[in-house]
Amino acid sequence: MITLHFIQSRADGSTVDHAVPGKPGDTLMHAAAVAGLDGIAADCGGLMTCATCHVYVREPWAAALKPPEGEELGFLDFVAAERRPNSRLSCQITLAESLDGLTVDLPATQY
């Protein structure tokens, strides 16, 4: 198991770090869903048809991941929150031991 960090901003400007376990071979979205994390809707269950598992990947993790391509790039055009250079769909990030400590920020909304 590895540890993943989902950072959620609060209305008062503070943040909360949700440390979630993840299993290599699973996706980042799956780890969030299993943990019952609020902030990742994942309406399509990881089929990449809804863009409701949007996250912002922090460095140095963003540089360590394979860049988005193909369909993911297209679906990133439909995210509800601001699209940024480090925007990813968490259903497209496959976990590996090397991603232990991966940290992402949750957008303010998925809708």
MIPATOR-263132 format. One record per residue: x negated, y negated, z negated of N, C-alpha, C in turn; residue in three letters. Coordinates in pm, whole numbers, padded with zeros to 5 digits, always signed. Each point is the difference from the previous one (the first is absolute). Example, Ala and Ser with C-alpha at 12.3 -4.5 7.8 and 13.67 -1.06 7.14 Angstrom:
% MIPATOR-263132
-01319+00569-00780+00089-00119+00000-00090-00120+00000ALA;+00035-00105+00072-00082-00119-00006+00077-00109-00073SER;
This chain:
% MIPATOR-263132
-00085+00119+00000+00085-00119+00000-00089-00125+00000MET;+00053-00101+00066-00067-00130+00000+00097-00102-00058ILE;-00053-00117-00034+00083-00107-00056+00014-00111+00103THR;+00124-00044+00019+00033-00108+00093+00056-00115-00080LEU;-00023-00122+00045+00048-00117-00071+00092-00083+00090HIS;+00123-00014-00044+00100-00082+00069+00020-00125-00085PHE;-00038-00115+00054+00010-00126-00073+00128-00070+00040ILE;+00081-00031-00100+00130-00064+00024+00000-00137-00067GLN;+00036-00102+00077+00009-00136-00054+00136-00020-00065SER;-00002-00074-00110+00124-00033-00071+00038-00145+00029ARG;+00125-00033-00028+00051-00135+00025-00078-00105-00078ALA;-00054+00036-00116-00073-00098-00083-00145-00019+00044ASP;-00040+00068+00110-00135-00013+00052-00097+00105-00050GLY;+00040+00077-00098-00086+00107-00050+00011+00122+00091SER;-00087+00094-00021+00003+00124+00079+00000+00120-00094THR;+00048+00109+00051-00006+00127-00073-00064+00103+00092VAL;-00091+00078-00057-00072+00105+00073+00067+00132-00032ASP;+00062+00059+00101+00060+00133-00016-00105+00102+00045HIS;-00061+00070-00096-00097+00105+00032+00079+00128+00026ALA;-00018+00056+00119+00078+00114+00045-00095+00111+00044VAL;+00026+00125-00040-00085+00108+00048+00033+00034+00145PRO;-00098+00044+00072+00019+00040+00139-00077+00127+00030GLY;+00053+00078+00091-00062+00126+00037-00061-00013+00140LYS;-00128+00029+00014-00061-00004+00133+00082+00084+00099PRO;+00020-00058+00118+00082+00064+00103+00140-00057+00008GLY;+00049-00055-00112+00130-00068-00001-00018-00141+00054ASP;+00110-00070+00020-00011-00140+00042+00015-00092-00121THR;-00044-00121+00018+00014-00102-00105+00148-00021-00032LEU;+00086+00000+00103+00143-00015-00020+00056+00113-00084MET;-00042+00123+00027+00048+00116-00074-00037-00012-00148HIS;-00122-00042-00029-00043-00017-00140+00088-00102-00070ALA;+00032-00111+00068+00086-00103-00059+00140+00053-00023ALA;+00052+00076+00095+00136+00055-00012+00009+00101-00114ALA;-00099+00089-00011+00000+00101-00106-00005-00068-00137VAL;-00074-00111-00008-00012-00073-00126+00124-00086-00028ALA;+00091-00009+00096+00120-00083-00019-00031-00148-00004GLY;-00102-00039+00071-00045-00139+00000+00099-00092+00069LEU;+00044-00101-00070+00086-00102+00058-00087-00092+00085ASP;+00040-00028+00121-00078-00086+00088-00038+00067+00131GLY;+00011+00131+00005-00018+00077+00124+00134+00067+00026ILE;+00073-00050+00098+00133+00055+00028-00009+00132+00074ALA;-00084+00007+00102-00022+00123+00077+00132+00062+00045ALA;+00087-00081+00055+00133+00047+00041-00002+00117+00097ASP;-00099+00005+00088-00002+00107+00100-00076+00123-00048CYS;-00054-00003-00120-00070+00116-00053-00136+00025+00062GLY;-00057-00099+00063-00132+00015+00058-00002+00032+00148GLY;+00113-00015+00067+00007+00029+00143-00040-00119+00086LEU;-00037-00111-00064-00042-00123+00067+00109-00054+00094MET;+00120-00013-00057+00110-00058+00077+00063-00117-00072THR;-00054-00042-00115+00070-00104-00075-00090-00114-00049CYS;-00128+00020-00014-00096-00101-00048+00031-00048-00142ALA;+00064+00085-00083+00031-00040-00138-00099+00059-00101THR;-00119+00035+00048-00106+00046-00089-00125-00087+00018CYS;+00024-00124+00038-00105-00098+00029-00080-00031-00127HIS;-00132-00006+00015-00090-00040-00109-00111-00087+00058VAL;-00068-00072-00089-00120-00076+00035-00118+00071-00065TYR;-00090+00053+00080-00114+00077-00052-00113-00096-00036VAL;-00045+00009-00123-00111-00085-00047-00134+00055+00048ARG;-00097-00090+00010-00138+00040+00027-00060+00057-00128GLU;-00093+00090+00009-00066+00049+00121+00078+00112+00070PRO;+00118+00030-00050+00077+00112+00052+00047-00022+00144TRP;+00041-00121+00033+00049-00027+00135-00107+00033+00104ALA;-00123-00036-00030-00110+00027+00094-00034+00149+00006ALA;+00033+00074-00106-00031+00143-00004+00103+00085+00075ALA;+00117-00057+00024+00106+00074+00069-00014-00011+00151LEU;+00046+00103+00068+00010-00006+00145+00101-00110+00033LYS;-00030-00089+00095+00094-00109+00029+00133+00052+00055PRO;+00107-00078-00020+00129+00042+00055-00006+00001+00153PRO;+00077+00088+00058+00003+00007+00146+00138+00046+00044GLU;+00024-00007+00129+00122+00053+00061+00128-00047-00066GLY;+00081+00098-00040+00133-00030-00055-00007-00082-00128GLU;-00100+00026-00084-00011-00078-00123-00015-00149+00032GLU;-00084-00032+00096-00016-00141+00039+00133-00060+00043LEU;+00078+00075+00076+00130-00047+00044+00096-00022-00115GLY;+00005+00095-00093+00092-00013-00113-00041-00109-00098PHE;-00127-00033-00005-00043-00110-00086+00060-00132+00045LEU;+00045-00009+00124+00069-00120+00048+00138-00016-00065ASP;+00051+00105-00062+00135-00003-00056+00004-00002-00152PHE;-00114-00019-00066+00002-00005-00146+00074-00125-00046VAL;+00066+00011-00115+00083-00110-00051-00084-00113-00060ALA;-00108+00035-00066-00088-00100-00060-00106-00041+00103ALA;-00074-00103-00033-00103-00049+00090-00096+00112+00042GLU;-00026+00010+00129-00101+00093+00049-00135-00068-00011ARG;-00096+00072-00056-00136-00052-00020-00099+00094+00069ARG;-00125-00045+00015-00101+00088+00062-00018+00133-00075PRO;+00028+00002-00130-00015+00122-00079+00132+00074-00022ASN;+00103-00035+00077+00129+00069-00008-00012+00141+00055SER;+00061+00094-00071+00005+00139+00046+00134+00059-00042ARG;+00038+00106+00070+00114+00080-00042-00059+00114-00085LEU;+00045+00011-00123-00061+00097-00091+00025+00144+00043SER;+00099+00023+00086+00024+00136+00051-00109+00043+00097CYS;-00083-00094+00045-00104+00031+00097-00139+00008-00064GLN;-00006-00011-00132-00128+00009-00071-00006+00137-00068ILE;-00084+00086+00054-00017+00133-00057-00106-00007-00109THR;+00035+00051-00116-00090-00006-00115-00114+00099+00011LEU;-00115-00041-00052-00120+00083-00004-00073-00032-00131ALA;-00086+00088-00042-00079-00022-00122-00073-00134+00006GLU;-00046-00038+00118-00075-00125+00017+00086-00123-00025SER;+00132+00017-00008+00090-00113-00025+00039-00013-00146LEU;-00070+00071-00089+00028-00013-00143-00021-00145-00041ASP;+00103-00061-00057-00006-00140-00038+00062-00095+00102GLY;+00048+00054+00112+00063-00082+00104+00100-00097-00064LEU;-00011-00127+00037+00085-00103-00058+00075-00073+00110THR;+00132-00010-00017+00084-00070+00096+00092-00096-00074VAL;+00035-00107+00067+00100-00093-00053+00133+00032+00066ASP;+00106-00005-00079+00134+00020+00052+00057-00133+00047LEU;+00062-00003+00117+00063-00124+00046+00120-00034-00088PRO;+00044-00123+00007+00113-00045-00081+00129+00073+00035ALA;+00011+00044+00125+00121+00069+00044-00033+00101+00110THR;+00085+00100+00013-00012+00095+00110+00118-00019+00097GLN;+00094-00089-00036+00119-00023+00084+00011-00145+00039TYR;
